[in-house]
Every structure is written in structure tokens, then in C-alpha cells.
Amino acid sequence: MKKSRLPLIIGAVISVALIVSIFVVINYKNSQVNVASDEEQPVAQKGKEDEPTKEQPKTPDNTSEPQEQPDENGYYPNQTIPTEPTYIDGILLANKRYPLPSTFAPGESPEARQALNKMIAEAKQQGFNLVAFSGYRSYEYQTTLYNNYVKRDGQAAADRYSARPGFSEHQTGLAFDIGEVGKDDLWLTEEFGETPAGQWLFDNAAQFGFILRFPQNKEDITGYMYESWHYRYVGVDIAKKIKEQNLTLEEYLGVK
């Protein structure tokens, strides 16, 4: 009896062992799949987390001109003296919109002086004895000069022909007031531009790199009345372009 049951018991044990083995194998495979899937997901997420965050394009600073309007004297409200001079296309600019630092003191430009001397020498060959009676002015000197003009003529009148401290082209070391020797009474007058010497200067200054800085009928652009005596060195090529196109320096540079 015991012998007849033995094969059945052995078969049952084997069957149970097979079932357990199958169950273990299935569980193992499922666990491997789950592990794989659990590992893949973090890798993808890790890739996203470790990937450097791309900076969003920054909105550029507003570099356009302020919409404020100049006052009755041509100066802009709350204008402050900068810490650096303004260069546009390599050209130093000083006007009622773009002042110079109070510490900006380059002295007279050797290049401008050399060009001026050549121009004066050529004028003399043509019978005109020109002289630069005013050139470089420091911030401090311009302060004294401007204040004296204000005391004499009032600020509104002074602002038409004299720059406030920091706003003067003479501080650049590139500007000269030019007149004719022996005719001092015409210095700093519009009448100088009507003399033969003044006309020769106007016609030929560009050949030496100079422009008439404040021409007639351009006060609304330059901020200053017509000054037949005030010439600014910008270099021959630029001076010729400005002269040929009848422009002011502001118009040539495309600024106010």
C-alpha cells in the first residue's frame, strides 16, 4: 500500500516543484521588466534635469532716445553730466543732448592743430591772414565764460551762442574760433562769413578736415545760432561728405 502511494507522492512533489519554479521565473521576469522600466524613466528625467537651462533671450535695453522734449533753451530736462564722452561712428560728439564729463580734459588735438596750420598757411597763400583766436577750453574755463555771458545777456540769450559747462565743443580740443588778423571787430560776428576771408574759409575748410559747425538756418538742429567763425575738425573724408550734402554733424550722425 505504501509502495503504491510513493509514486503518487513523488509526482505531486515534482508537480508542486514545477509550479513553484514557474511562478518564481515569472515573478523574476516581471521584476526585471519593472526594474528596467523604473531605471529608464529616471534616466530620461535625469537627462532633462541635468541639461543646462537655456537662457531665454533677454529683451534688449531701450537704447532709443528719450521721448522728453528739450526746454526753451534747447537743453533736456534733468540732464546729467556723464562719466564717459560720447562717440558715434568714431566721432566725438558734444552738443546739448550729449555733454562731456567734467573730468574730460584732452587738451588741444595735435591732429586738429596740424590740419589748422595747413589751412592757415594755404589761406595766406591766397591772401587771407587767418588766425584761431580760441581753441581748447577746459570745463572750468567754460564755466566761467558761460556764467559771464549769462550775467551780461541773460541765460536765454547766452544759451543761443555759448554752451553750458560740459556741453561745449571747445572742450573736445577739436574746435576753433577763426577770424582774420587785423579785423578783430568782425571776430565772433556773422559778418565775418560775408568777408572774402570768411567765404574762402567756408569754401575750403573741408579740404583740411573742418566743417562749419553751426551753419545758417540749422539752429533747430544744432541748438545754436549761426556762427560763421566756429569750425570743428572731423577729418577730410567726413568733412567733405558733410559739406557736399549740406549737413550738420547731427544730421550726418543721425542724432538729435
C-alpha positions as CSV (number, residue, x, y, z in Angstrom):
1,M,0.0,0.0,0.0
2,K,2.8,2.4,1.0
3,K,4.7,1.4,-2.1
4,S,1.7,2.2,-4.4
5,R,1.4,5.6,-2.9
6,L,5.1,6.5,-3.2
7,P,5.0,7.3,-7.0
8,L,1.9,9.5,-6.4
9,I,3.7,11.4,-3.7
10,I,6.8,11.8,-5.8
11,G,4.7,13.0,-8.7
12,A,2.9,15.5,-6.5
13,V,6.1,16.9,-5.1
14,I,7.6,17.2,-8.6
15,S,4.4,19.0,-9.8
16,V,4.5,21.4,-6.9
17,A,8.2,22.0,-7.5
18,L,7.5,22.7,-11.2
19,I,4.6,25.1,-10.3
20,V,6.8,26.9,-7.8
21,S,9.7,27.1,-10.3
22,I,7.4,28.5,-13.0
23,F,6.0,31.0,-10.5
24,V,9.5,32.1,-9.5
25,V,10.6,32.5,-13.1
26,I,7.5,34.6,-14.0
27,N,8.0,36.8,-10.9
28,Y,11.6,37.2,-11.7
29,K,11.0,38.3,-15.3
30,N,8.3,40.7,-14.2
31,S,10.6,42.2,-11.6
32,Q,13.3,42.7,-14.2
33,V,10.8,44.4,-16.5
34,N,9.7,46.7,-13.7
35,V,13.3,47.4,-12.7
36,A,14.2,48.2,-16.3
37,S,11.2,50.5,-16.7
38,D,12.0,52.1,-13.3
39,E,15.6,52.7,-14.4
40,E,14.7,54.1,-17.9
41,Q,12.3,56.7,-16.6
42,P,14.8,58.4,-14.2
43,V,17.5,58.4,-16.9
44,A,15.2,60.3,-19.2
45,Q,14.2,62.7,-16.5
46,K,17.8,63.0,-15.3
47,G,18.7,63.9,-18.8
48,K,16.2,66.7,-18.6
49,E,17.3,67.8,-15.1
50,D,21.0,67.8,-15.9
51,E,20.6,69.5,-19.2
52,P,21.7,73.2,-18.8
53,T,18.8,75.5,-18.7
54,K,18.8,77.6,-21.9
55,E,18.6,81.3,-21.1
56,Q,15.6,83.0,-22.6
57,P,16.5,85.8,-25.0
58,K,16.7,89.0,-23.0
59,T,14.8,92.0,-24.1
60,P,17.5,94.4,-25.1
61,D,17.8,97.6,-23.2
62,N,15.9,100.5,-24.7
63,T,18.6,102.5,-26.4
64,S,16.3,104.8,-28.3
65,E,16.3,108.5,-27.5
66,P,14.1,109.5,-24.6
67,Q,10.8,111.0,-25.6
68,E,11.2,114.0,-23.5
69,Q,11.3,117.4,-25.2
70,P,14.1,120.0,-24.7
71,D,13.3,123.2,-22.8
72,E,13.1,126.6,-24.4
73,N,17.0,126.8,-24.4
74,G,17.4,123.5,-26.2
75,Y,18.6,121.5,-23.1
76,Y,16.9,118.4,-22.0
77,P,15.2,118.3,-18.5
78,N,17.2,116.7,-15.7
79,Q,20.2,116.2,-18.0
80,T,23.2,115.0,-16.1
81,I,26.9,115.1,-16.9
82,P,28.1,111.6,-17.9
83,T,31.2,109.8,-16.8
84,E,32.3,109.0,-20.3
85,P,32.3,111.0,-23.5
86,T,30.0,110.0,-26.4
87,Y,31.5,108.7,-29.6
88,I,29.2,107.9,-32.6
89,D,30.8,106.1,-35.5
90,G,34.2,107.0,-34.0
91,I,33.3,110.7,-33.9
92,L,33.4,112.6,-30.6
93,L,30.1,114.4,-30.1
94,A,29.4,117.3,-27.8
95,N,26.1,119.2,-28.0
96,K,23.0,120.0,-25.9
97,R,22.0,116.4,-25.9
98,Y,25.4,114.7,-25.4
99,P,27.5,116.5,-22.8
100,L,31.1,115.7,-21.9
101,P,32.3,114.6,-18.4
102,S,33.6,117.4,-16.3
103,T,36.8,115.4,-16.0
104,F,37.3,115.1,-19.7
105,A,40.4,117.2,-20.5
106,P,42.2,116.0,-23.6
107,G,43.8,119.3,-24.4
108,E,44.1,120.6,-27.9
109,S,44.2,117.8,-30.5
110,P,47.6,117.7,-32.2
111,E,46.0,116.3,-35.4
112,A,43.5,119.1,-35.5
113,R,46.1,121.7,-34.8
114,Q,48.3,120.4,-37.6
115,A,45.4,120.5,-40.0
116,L,44.5,124.0,-38.9
117,N,48.1,125.2,-39.5
118,K,48.0,123.8,-43.0
119,M,44.7,125.5,-43.7
120,I,46.0,128.8,-42.4
121,A,49.2,128.5,-44.5
122,E,47.1,127.8,-47.6
123,A,44.8,130.8,-46.8
124,K,47.8,133.0,-46.6
125,Q,49.0,131.9,-50.0
126,Q,45.6,133.1,-51.2
127,G,46.0,136.5,-49.5
128,F,44.0,135.8,-46.3
129,N,45.6,136.1,-42.9
130,L,43.5,133.8,-40.7
131,V,44.0,133.1,-37.0
132,A,42.4,130.8,-34.5
133,F,41.7,133.1,-31.6
134,S,40.0,130.4,-29.4
135,G,40.6,126.7,-29.2
136,Y,40.6,124.2,-26.4
137,R,38.7,125.2,-23.2
138,S,38.6,123.2,-20.0
139,Y,35.3,122.5,-18.2
140,E,36.3,125.1,-15.5
141,Y,37.1,127.8,-18.1
142,Q,33.8,127.2,-19.9
143,T,32.0,127.5,-16.6
144,T,33.5,131.0,-16.0
145,L,32.9,132.1,-19.6
146,Y,29.3,130.9,-19.7
147,N,28.4,132.5,-16.4
148,N,29.8,135.8,-17.5
149,Y,27.7,135.7,-20.7
150,V,24.6,134.9,-18.6
151,K,25.3,137.9,-16.4
152,R,25.7,140.1,-19.4
153,D,22.9,138.9,-21.7
154,G,20.7,136.6,-19.6
155,Q,20.5,132.8,-19.8
156,A,18.1,132.6,-22.7
157,A,20.3,134.7,-24.9
158,A,23.6,133.1,-23.7
159,D,22.2,129.6,-24.5
160,R,22.0,130.5,-28.2
161,Y,25.7,131.2,-28.6
162,S,27.5,129.8,-25.6
163,A,27.5,126.3,-24.3
164,R,26.9,125.4,-20.7
165,P,29.8,123.8,-18.9
166,G,30.2,120.2,-20.2
167,F,28.3,120.9,-23.4
168,S,31.0,122.9,-25.2
169,E,32.7,121.6,-28.4
170,H,35.7,123.5,-27.3
171,Q,36.2,121.0,-24.5
172,T,36.8,118.3,-27.2
173,G,40.0,120.0,-28.3
174,L,38.8,119.7,-31.9
175,A,37.1,123.1,-32.3
176,F,38.5,126.5,-33.2
177,D,37.1,130.0,-33.5
178,I,38.7,131.5,-36.5
179,G,39.0,135.1,-37.6
180,E,41.1,137.4,-39.8
181,V,44.1,139.2,-38.5
182,G,43.6,142.9,-38.3
183,K,39.8,142.6,-38.4
184,D,39.2,141.8,-34.8
185,D,35.9,143.8,-34.9
186,L,34.5,141.1,-37.0
187,W,35.5,138.2,-34.8
188,L,32.5,136.3,-33.3
189,T,30.2,138.0,-35.8
190,E,28.1,136.7,-38.7
191,E,29.6,139.4,-40.8
192,F,32.9,137.5,-40.8
193,G,31.3,134.9,-43.0
194,E,30.5,137.5,-45.6
195,T,34.1,138.7,-46.0
196,P,36.4,137.3,-48.7
197,A,38.4,135.6,-46.0
198,G,35.3,134.1,-44.4
199,Q,34.0,132.9,-47.7
200,W,37.3,131.3,-48.6
201,L,37.3,129.5,-45.3
202,F,33.7,128.3,-45.8
203,D,34.5,127.0,-49.3
204,N,37.8,125.3,-48.5
205,A,37.7,124.2,-44.8
206,A,36.6,120.7,-45.8
207,Q,39.7,120.1,-47.8
208,F,41.6,120.2,-44.5
209,G,39.1,118.2,-42.4
210,F,37.0,121.1,-40.9
211,I,33.3,121.8,-41.0
212,L,31.3,124.9,-40.2
213,R,29.8,123.5,-37.0
214,F,26.8,125.8,-36.7
215,P,25.6,126.8,-40.2
216,Q,22.8,129.2,-41.1
217,N,19.2,128.0,-40.8
218,K,20.2,125.0,-38.7
219,E,19.6,126.3,-35.2
220,D,16.7,123.9,-34.6
221,I,19.1,121.0,-35.2
222,T,22.4,122.2,-33.7
223,G,20.9,124.2,-30.8
224,Y,23.0,127.3,-31.6
225,M,22.7,130.3,-33.8
226,Y,24.7,130.7,-36.9
227,E,28.4,131.0,-36.1
228,S,30.5,131.8,-39.2
229,W,33.7,131.6,-37.1
230,H,33.3,128.2,-35.4
231,Y,35.0,125.3,-37.2
232,R,35.2,121.7,-36.0
233,Y,37.8,119.1,-37.1
234,V,36.3,115.8,-38.2
235,G,38.8,114.6,-40.8
236,V,39.0,115.2,-44.5
237,D,36.7,112.4,-45.7
238,I,33.9,113.1,-43.3
239,A,34.2,116.9,-43.7
240,K,33.9,116.6,-47.5
241,K,30.7,114.4,-47.2
242,I,29.1,116.8,-44.7
243,K,30.0,119.8,-46.9
244,E,28.8,118.2,-50.2
245,Q,25.5,117.2,-48.6
246,N,25.0,120.5,-46.7
247,L,24.5,118.7,-43.4
248,T,25.2,119.4,-39.8
249,L,27.2,117.0,-37.7
250,E,24.0,115.8,-36.0
251,E,22.4,115.1,-39.4
252,Y,25.4,113.2,-40.6
253,L,25.5,111.1,-37.5
254,G,21.7,110.6,-37.5
255,V,21.2,112.0,-33.9
256,K,19.3,114.9,-32.4
